[in-house]
Structures are given as C-alpha cells and as structure tokens.
Amino acid sequence: MKLHYLLLAAIAAFLLSACSTTTDVVIQKGAKIQDEALQRNKTFTCKIASIGSIFREYGKTKDTARIFADYCGYRREIVAALFGFDDI
C-alpha cells in the first residue's frame, strides 16, 4: 500500500514540474509575442500611418508632438515645424 502512495506522489510531482515548465514556456512565448506586437505598432505609427492620422493624434498640442518625436526618434524641430509649432 505504501508503494502505491509513493508511486502516486512521484507521478504527481512529475506532472506538477511539467506544468511549471510549460507555464514558463507559455509566459516566455507570450512576452515575445507582445514585444513583437509593440514593435509592429511602433513601425506602423512612425513609418506607415498617414500624416493626417498622425496630425490628428499627435499634432494637437506641443506635448503630444514631443511624445511622437521622441517615440519615433525624430528630431523635435522637424516635428515641430511639421505640426506648425515654433518648438516642442
């Protein structure tokens, strides 16, 4: 009878350790997918979106224009001129 419980305990321990490893893999893959999604979003925002949509979203204030410039790595004075601001 004790052997039966030991065997069940060993199987349970094995299954639980497999779940932990599987969970770690899922978390890592999920993080990678989210990182890739953020990069695709940045590429779209900075390189693909129309100037009209960028202006409507980021051209309202100097603060939002600065955020856009910094996020995309553009020079602030160029973005300021594009949006019609003296500076940002």
ABEGO torsion letter per residue (X at the ends): XAAAAAAAAAAAAAAAAAAAAAAAAAAAAAAAAAAAAAAAAAAAAAAABBAAAAAAAAAABAAAAAAAAAAAGBBAAAAAAAAGBABX
